[in-house]
Amino acid sequence: MQIKGLVKTSIVDYPGRIATVLFTGGCNFRCPYCHNADLVLRPESLPDVGVGEVFELLAERQGFVDGVVVTGGEPTLQAGLEDFMRELKNRGLAVKLDTNGYRPGVLRRLLHERLLDYVAMDVKSPLEKYTLAAGRMIDTKRIKESIQLLLSSGIEYEFRTTIVPGMVTVEDVRAIAQLIAEARRYFLQQFRAFGTLTPRYAALTPYPVAMLEEMAHVARRWVADVEIRGI
């Protein structure tokens, strides 16, 4: 496991739980609007956080922290992820995975082994625009497979889309909502205009809240629970 950062305590990253957040290095996407450029492009430039150090911290906070969020970067690239999550579960902790959904085989295995309690999957765009949104050629069959895995998983999950000005439109949100129809929860995330992987995206002005509210209204035709995050 290549852990490159952590937040000791979060009350916002894992719904309903007090969690420690772990950031893994490396990603298989190059989303131009990503604001974790160092984790994606230069993980070797960041100091390592040892797995032993993580478990020591969690032991010290036993009874206070009841969940762990494994995020990135893209955690499903990590060798040893399954064993790491198994140890978290053995310690009585709930585990949340943040993923782009591009490694459905890993997701399937983690679900089969009952190592996940919550998954947050980014759905970047409608399938026909995924290569633009992800910054590289994408096999959208993988995205569809991961969506279906979560829809039928029986665990808690959410889908989420970052609403990037000029990249994600009202019609795009409609198409995404149809793709994840009858999902438990869908979040529209306000774009954050700083530190982006492609510098010009940092100059974009986020959509007004009224635009996100219109998008949420459209999406609720297919997903009952649609919320806006980050405004």
Disulfide bonds with the S-S distance in Angstrom:
none
